[in-house]
């Protein structure tokens, strides 16, 4: 452990931090020390308490026990304004920007310079542009946030911290929504910030990134502190073992796909973007066969979301047809209800777990039977059989290792994001289906859970289901798919074989720099 005598070596110390929620100790007497000018990674499984701990440091939660020291002195952080006054800034997992404001307005929001009661943007703009130049954070100050890429939104969030002269920067899962090129750029920016003397706390599940940028890494498991290691003295395998308590396989075990009959056939599908009233999906045709995993890859916001919502019935299809194999024959389901699609063979792990995956105020067990409570197994003459729902839920919770404070009766809202995700995956994978549509199925999950869910998806494929995967994680795309379709600006621009391509080529298609000739959708 570090030498305790040289207090000023640490810019921030968390001592004995304990944070309790109903039925669960999220942080159990945790000690973390952040050195000046270092990048310190925080690693742990879903629900290990990482975001909770950072929310305590940022003043969003008050701990039941423990204290926070800055430069060796105890400080009180009642809310994020106190944190800002102490020079602590945070880029949240879900960005906190105002869509209808410009980049510049978002950066200065809350710390505006005024002259005679009027907003003075000139000095603010000069300071922002100077910061943007110094740190290589390219932005367009006058662009509206709703019109810019996720990468630029993130740079806006970072400039927001720098504009406030924050010296302690917290990044919560910063790469979850970025392309490979943007991730490389962010890593360089983080190293630059540390070289300037900023101290960075970096929450991540991605071991490659931690190995690349961090100086030290602290590991949490089930709310407890496991240890801190120097990155130069450790390996990915050792870190994953500390994190989940066992060895983890990083490669997906799967045999060659043996595709059979077509299960899903989409022809010339057009889906409108509800806000901008233009086609978010334009003339997309594709087929998914039984026994194969077809992945739609692309940068976030290129029509994947609208495509899946069109197919599953969450949004209205402007034109085109969707056909599904039901009882041995292709049936046009374009205009069928969501329940009809659910009960005739489609399982759907949605992109937005809060909006479309769970009823947050229902219990975990109620969420497990959302699409099935009317089946004979769970009701009798219109009366719900609570006992069989409880038994069924407990079985799923056990099989998929869904962790929560009070088991099946836990309110879904109170669970960690990763465990909410596991609950949805459990429910959808367990239902009888011929087509599994999985959108970002492992978003925000740790390596242990990812390994398990990948295995389950491959099992579904081998049992003869058709799997349509939509993922922004390039490792997942390369490891799990049998065929990759790249979507750019609402169109399919390439069909690639994961065995014959690489991440760089995939990135070029995703960024629109490369496009295959017409006819990529024709099956060989």
C-alpha positions in Angstrom: 0.0 0.0 0.0 1.0 3.6 -0.4 3.0 5.5 2.2 0.5 7.1 4.6 2.9 9.8 5.8 3.1 11.9 2.7 -0.5 13.1 2.7 -0.1 15.8 0.1 0.8 13.2 -2.5 -2.9 12.6 -2.8 -5.2 15.2 -4.2 -8.3 13.2 -3.2 -8.8 10.5 -0.7 -11.9 8.6 0.0 -11.8 7.0 3.4 -14.1 4.3 4.7 -16.9 5.4 2.4 -20.1 3.5 3.1 -23.4 4.0 1.1 -26.5 1.9 1.8 -29.6 1.5 -0.3 -32.6 -0.8 0.7 -31.4 -4.4 1.0 -27.9 -3.6 -0.4 -24.6 -2.1 0.8 -23.5 -0.3 -2.4 -20.2 0.9 -0.9 -18.8 -1.0 2.0 -16.0 0.9 3.8 -14.1 1.8 0.6 -10.7 3.6 0.5 -9.4 5.1 -2.7 -6.5 7.5 -3.1 -6.0 9.6 -6.2 -2.5 11.0 -6.8 -1.9 14.3 -8.5 -1.6 14.1 -12.3 -2.5 10.4 -12.5 -5.1 8.5 -14.4 -6.7 6.2 -11.9 -9.1 3.6 -13.2 -12.0 2.2 -11.2 -13.0 -1.3 -12.3 -15.7 -3.6 -11.2 -18.7 -5.7 -12.1 -22.2 -4.3 -12.6 -23.5 -3.2 -9.3 -20.0 -3.3 -7.7 -20.6 0.3 -6.6 -18.4 2.3 -9.0 -20.9 4.9 -10.1 -22.3 5.2 -6.6 -18.8 5.9 -5.2 -18.2 8.6 -7.8 -21.7 10.1 -7.2 -20.7 10.4 -3.5 -17.5 12.2 -4.5 -19.5 14.5 -6.9 -22.1 15.3 -4.2 -25.1 13.5 -5.8 -25.3 11.1 -2.8 -24.4 11.5 0.9 -22.5 8.6 2.5 -23.7 6.9 5.7 -20.1 6.7 6.9 -16.6 7.9 5.8 -15.0 11.1 4.8 -13.5 12.8 1.7 -10.1 14.6 1.9 -8.7 17.0 -0.6 -5.0 17.8 -0.3 -5.1 16.0 3.1 -7.9 18.1 4.5 -11.4 16.8 5.2 -14.0 18.5 2.9 -17.8 18.5 2.9 -19.6 17.9 -0.5 -23.3 18.4 -0.1 -24.1 18.8 -3.8 -22.4 19.1 -7.2 -22.0 22.8 -6.7 -19.8 22.1 -3.7 -17.9 19.6 -5.9 -17.4 22.2 -8.6 -16.1 24.7 -6.0 -13.5 22.1 -5.0 -12.5 21.7 -8.6 -14.2 18.3 -9.1 -16.0 17.8 -12.4 -17.8 14.8 -13.8 -18.7 13.5 -17.3 -21.7 11.2 -16.7 -22.4 8.0 -18.5 -25.5 9.7 -20.0 -24.5 13.2 -21.0 -26.2 16.0 -19.3 -26.5 18.6 -22.1 -29.4 20.8 -23.3 -30.3 19.7 -26.8 -31.7 23.0 -28.0 -28.7 25.1 -26.8 -25.5 25.5 -28.7 -22.2 23.9 -27.7 -20.9 27.2 -26.3 -24.1 27.8 -24.3 -23.9 24.4 -22.8 -20.3 24.9 -21.8 -20.9 28.2 -19.9 -24.3 27.2 -18.5 -24.4 28.0 -14.8 -21.1 30.0 -14.8 -22.1 32.7 -17.4 -20.1 36.0 -17.4 -22.5 38.9 -17.4 -22.0 42.7 -17.9 -24.6 45.0 -16.6 -27.0 42.1 -16.4 -26.4 41.0 -20.0 -24.8 37.8 -21.1 -21.3 38.5 -22.4 -20.4 35.6 -24.7 -17.3 37.2 -26.3 -14.9 36.4 -23.5 -16.5 33.1 -22.9 -16.1 32.1 -26.6 -12.4 33.2 -26.5 -11.7 31.1 -23.4 -13.6 28.1 -24.8 -11.8 28.3 -28.2 -8.4 28.6 -26.4 -9.2 25.5 -24.3 -10.4 23.6 -27.3 -7.1 24.4 -29.1 -4.9 23.6 -26.2 -6.4 20.2 -25.5 -7.2 19.2 -29.1 -10.9 19.1 -28.4 -12.4 20.0 -31.7 -15.9 21.5 -31.5 -18.2 23.9 -33.3 -19.2 26.4 -30.7 -22.3 27.5 -32.6 -23.7 24.0 -33.5 -26.9 22.9 -31.6 -26.2 19.9 -29.4 -29.1 18.0 -31.0 -27.3 18.1 -34.4 -23.8 17.0 -33.3 -22.2 13.6 -33.0 -21.9 11.7 -29.7 -18.2 12.2 -29.9 -18.6 16.0 -30.1 -21.1 15.9 -27.2 -18.5 14.2 -25.1 -15.9 16.8 -26.0 -18.4 19.5 -25.0 -18.8 17.8 -21.6 -15.0 17.7 -21.2 -14.7 21.4 -22.1 -17.5 22.1 -19.6 -15.2 20.7 -16.9 -12.2 22.5 -18.1 -14.0 25.8 -18.5 -14.8 25.6 -14.7 -11.1 25.1 -14.1 -11.7 21.7 -12.6 -8.5 19.9 -11.6 -10.1 16.5 -10.7 -12.0 15.0 -13.6 -14.3 12.0 -13.2 -15.1 10.0 -16.4 -18.0 7.5 -16.0 -17.8 4.9 -18.7 -16.7 7.5 -21.3 -16.3 5.2 -24.3 -19.6 3.4 -24.2 -21.0 5.3 -27.1 -17.9 6.2 -29.2 -16.5 4.8 -32.4 -13.0 3.2 -32.4 -11.5 6.4 -33.9 -13.2 8.6 -31.2 -12.0 6.2 -28.5 -8.4 6.6 -29.7 -8.8 10.3 -29.7 -10.3 10.4 -26.2 -7.4 8.3 -24.8 -5.0 10.8 -26.3 -7.0 13.7 -24.7 -7.0 12.0 -21.3 -3.2 11.5 -21.4 -2.8 15.1 -22.4 -5.0 16.3 -19.5 -2.9 14.2 -17.0 0.3 15.5 -18.5 -1.0 19.1 -17.8 -1.4 18.1 -14.1 -5.1 17.2 -14.0 -6.0 14.2 -11.9 -8.4 11.7 -13.5 -10.7 9.1 -12.1 -11.9 6.8 -15.0 -14.7 4.2 -14.6 -14.6 1.5 -17.2 -15.4 -2.1 -17.9 -13.1 -2.2 -20.8 -9.8 -3.8 -19.8 -8.0 -2.8 -23.0 -8.6 0.8 -22.4 -7.6 0.6 -18.7 -4.3 -1.1 -19.8 -3.7 1.6 -22.3 -4.3 4.8 -20.4 -4.4 4.2 -16.6 -1.4 4.5 -14.2 -3.2 2.6 -11.4 -6.4 0.7 -11.1 -8.6 0.1 -8.1 -11.0 -2.8 -8.2 -14.4 -3.1 -6.4 -16.4 -6.3 -6.1 -19.9 -6.5 -4.7 -19.5 -3.2 -2.9 -16.1 -4.0 -1.3 -12.6 -2.7 -2.1 -10.5 -5.6 -3.5 -7.2 -3.8 -4.1 -5.2 -1.3 -6.2 -2.5 -2.3 -8.7 0.0 -0.5 -10.9 -1.0 -1.0 -14.5 2.6 -1.6 -15.6 2.8 -4.6 -13.2 -0.5 -6.3 -14.1 -2.3 -8.1 -17.0 -5.8 -8.0 -18.4 -6.3 -11.6 -17.0 -5.2 -10.6 -13.5 -7.6 -7.5 -13.5 -10.6 -9.6 -14.7 -9.9 -12.2 -12.1 -9.8 -9.5 -9.3 -13.0 -8.1 -10.7 -15.2 -11.2 -11.0 -13.3 -13.6 -8.7 -12.5 -16.2 -11.4 -10.8 -16.5 -14.7 -12.7 -15.1 -17.7 -12.5 -16.2 -21.3 -12.3 -13.2 -23.7 -13.0 -15.1 -27.0 -16.4 -16.3 -27.9 -16.6 -20.1 -28.3 -18.6 -20.9 -31.3 -18.7 -23.3 -34.2 -19.3 -22.4 -37.8 -22.8 -21.2 -38.4 -25.1 -23.6 -40.3 -27.9 -21.2 -41.6 -31.1 -22.8 -42.7 -34.4 -21.3 -43.8 -35.1 -17.5 -43.8 -36.9 -16.4 -40.6 -37.0 -12.7 -41.1 -37.2 -11.0 -44.5 -37.3 -7.2 -44.7 -37.8 -5.5 -48.1 -37.3 -1.8 -49.0 -38.1 -0.7 -45.4 -38.4 3.1 -44.9 -38.9 4.5 -41.4 -39.3 8.2 -40.7 -37.3 10.1 -38.1 -40.2 11.5 -35.9 -38.3 14.7 -35.1 -36.7 15.7 -38.5 -39.5 14.2 -40.6 -36.9 12.7 -43.0 -36.2 9.0 -43.6 -34.1 7.6 -40.8 -34.1 4.2 -42.5 -34.1 4.3 -46.3 -34.9 1.3 -48.5 -33.3 -1.3 -46.3 -33.6 -4.9 -47.3 -32.1 -7.9 -45.5 -32.7 -11.5 -44.5 -31.8 -13.3 -41.3 -31.8 -17.1 -41.4 -32.3 -19.7 -38.7 -29.0 -20.7 -37.1 -27.0 -17.5 -37.9 -26.2 -14.3 -36.1 -26.4 -11.2 -38.3 -25.1 -8.0 -36.9 -26.0 -4.5 -37.9 -22.9 -2.4 -37.1 -22.7 1.3 -37.3 -22.0 4.5 -35.4 -24.9 5.5 -33.0 -27.6 7.5 -34.8 -27.3 6.0 -38.3 -30.8 4.5 -38.3 -30.2 1.3 -36.4 -32.6 2.3 -33.6 -35.4 3.3 -36.0 -34.9 0.1 -38.1 -35.4 -2.1 -35.0 -38.3 0.0 -33.8 -39.9 -0.5 -37.2 -39.4 -4.2 -37.2 -40.6 -4.8 -33.6 -43.6 -2.4 -34.0 -42.4 0.3 -31.6 -42.6 2.8 -34.4 -44.7 3.3 -37.6 -43.3 1.9 -40.9 -43.6 4.4 -43.7 -43.2 1.9 -46.5 -41.7 -1.6 -47.2 -42.6 -5.0 -45.8 -41.5 -7.2 -42.9 -42.1 -10.9 -43.2 -41.7 -13.5 -40.5 -41.7 -17.3 -40.8 -44.7 -18.5 -38.7 -45.8 -22.2 -38.7 -43.7 -22.9 -41.7 -44.8 -20.1 -44.0 -43.8 -16.5 -44.5 -46.4 -14.0 -43.1 -46.5 -10.3 -43.6 -46.3 -8.8 -40.1 -45.6 -5.2 -41.1 -48.8 -3.9 -39.6 -49.3 -6.5 -36.8 -49.4 -5.4 -33.1 -46.5 -5.7 -30.8 -48.3 -8.4 -28.8 -48.9 -10.4 -32.0 -45.2 -10.2 -32.8 -44.3 -11.1 -29.3 -46.5 -14.2 -29.2 -45.6 -15.3 -32.7 -41.8 -15.7 -32.3 -40.0 -12.3 -31.8 -38.0 -11.7 -28.6 -36.5 -8.2 -28.3 -33.8 -6.9 -26.0 -34.4 -3.2 -26.5 -31.7 -0.5 -26.7 -33.3 1.7 -24.0 -33.8 -0.5 -21.0 -35.7 2.1 -19.1 -38.0 3.3 -21.8 -38.8 0.0 -23.6 -37.4 -2.8 -21.4 -38.8 -2.4 -18.0 -41.7 -0.9 -16.0 -39.4 0.7 -13.4 -42.0 0.9 -10.7 -42.9 -2.8 -11.0 -41.1 -5.5 -9.1 -38.5 -7.6 -10.7 -40.9 -10.6 -10.9 -43.6 -8.6 -12.5 -41.1 -7.4 -15.1 -40.1 -11.0 -15.8 -43.6 -11.9 -17.1 -44.6 -8.7 -18.8 -45.3 -10.4 -22.1 -46.5 -13.7 -20.6 -48.7 -13.1 -17.6 -51.8 -14.0 -19.7 -50.4 -17.5 -20.6 -52.0 -20.6 -18.9 -48.9 -21.1 -16.9 -49.3 -17.8 -15.1 -53.1 -17.4 -14.8 -56.2 -19.4 -14.3 -59.7 -18.1 -15.5 -58.3 -14.5 -15.5 -56.8 -14.7 -12.0 -53.0 -14.4 -11.9 -51.1 -17.2 -10.3 -48.6 -15.4 -8.2 -46.9 -18.5 -6.9 -45.9 -19.7 -10.4 -44.7 -16.2 -11.3 -42.5 -16.2 -8.1 -41.1 -19.7 -8.9 -40.4 -18.7 -12.6 -38.7 -15.5 -11.6 -36.5 -17.0 -8.9 -35.3 -19.6 -11.5 -34.4 -16.8 -14.0 -32.8 -14.7 -11.3 -30.7 -17.7 -10.3 -29.7 -18.8 -13.8 -28.8 -15.3 -15.0 -27.2 -14.1 -11.8 -29.5 -11.0 -11.5 -28.4 -9.3 -8.3 -30.7 -7.1 -6.3 -31.4 -6.1 -2.8 -34.6 -8.0 -2.2 -34.7 -10.7 -4.9 -38.0 -11.1 -6.9 -39.8 -8.3 -5.0 -37.1 -5.7 -5.6 -38.4 -2.6 -7.4 -36.7 -2.6 -10.8 -35.9 1.1 -10.5 -33.6 0.5 -7.5 -31.3 -2.0 -9.3 -28.0 -1.2 -10.9 -28.1 -0.6 -14.7 -26.2 -3.8 -15.4 -28.5 -5.9 -13.4 -31.6 -4.3 -15.0 -30.0 -5.3 -18.3 -29.4 -8.9 -17.1 -33.1 -9.1 -16.1 -34.3 -8.1 -19.6 -31.8 -10.5 -21.3 -33.0 -13.3 -19.0 -36.6 -12.7 -19.8 -36.2 -12.4 -23.6 -33.7 -15.3 -24.0 -36.0 -17.6 -22.0 -39.1 -16.9 -24.1 -40.0 -19.2 -27.0 -38.9 -17.5 -30.2 -37.7 -18.0 -33.7 -36.1 -14.6 -33.9 -34.1 -12.9 -31.2 -33.5 -9.2 -31.8 -30.7 -8.1 -29.5 -29.8 -4.4 -29.4 -26.7 -3.6 -27.4 -27.3 -6.7 -25.3 -24.2 -6.2 -23.2 -24.2 -2.4 -22.9 -22.8 -1.5 -19.6 -22.1 -5.1 -18.5 -18.9 -6.4 -17.0 -16.6 -9.1 -18.6 -18.1 -11.9 -16.6 -21.7 -11.0 -17.6 -20.7 -10.4 -21.2 -19.1 -13.8 -21.4 -22.3 -15.5 -20.1 -24.7 -13.6 -22.4 -22.6 -14.2 -25.5 -22.7 -17.9 -24.7 -26.5 -17.7 -24.3 -26.9 -15.9 -27.6 -24.7 -18.5 -29.4 -26.7 -21.3 -27.8 -29.9 -19.7 -29.2 -28.3 -19.7 -32.6 -27.3 -23.3 -32.3 -30.8 -24.2 -31.2 -32.0 -22.9 -34.5 -33.1 -19.4 -33.7 -32.3 -16.5 -36.1 -30.4 -13.7 -34.2 -30.4 -10.1 -35.3 -27.7 -8.3 -33.3 -27.3 -4.5 -33.2 -24.1 -3.4 -31.5 -21.8 -0.5 -31.2 -19.1 -2.6 -29.5 -16.7 -3.6 -32.3 -15.2 -6.5 -30.3 -18.7 -7.8 -29.9 -19.5 -7.3 -33.6 -16.3 -9.2 -34.7 -16.6 -12.0 -32.1 -20.3 -12.8 -32.2 -21.4 -12.3 -35.8 -21.6 -14.7 -38.6 -22.4 -11.8 -41.0 -21.9 -8.1 -40.5 -24.1 -5.5 -42.2 -22.9 -1.9 -41.9 -25.5 0.8 -41.6 -24.6 4.4 -42.5 -27.1 7.3 -42.7 -30.1 4.9 -42.8 -28.7 2.6 -45.6 -26.8 -0.7 -45.6 -23.4 0.3 -47.1 -21.6 -3.0 -46.8 -21.9 -6.7 -46.0 -18.7 -8.1 -44.4 -17.5 -11.5 -43.3 -16.0 -11.1 -39.7 -13.3 -13.7 -40.6 -12.2 -11.6 -43.6 -12.3 -8.1 -42.3 -10.7 -6.1 -39.4 -11.7 -3.3 -37.1 -10.1 -0.7 -39.2 -12.0 -1.6 -42.4 -15.2 -1.9 -40.4 -14.6 1.6 -39.0 -14.2 3.1 -42.5 -17.6 1.7 -43.5 -19.1 3.0 -40.3 -17.8 6.5 -40.9 -19.1 6.5 -44.5 -15.6 6.6 -45.9 -16.1 3.3 -47.8 -19.1 1.9 -49.5 -19.7 -1.4 -51.4 -21.2 -1.4 -54.9 -25.0 -1.8 -55.3 -26.2 -5.3 -54.8 -24.6 -5.9 -51.4 -28.0 -7.0 -50.1 -28.4 -9.8 -52.7 -27.7 -13.1 -51.0 -25.0 -15.0 -52.7 
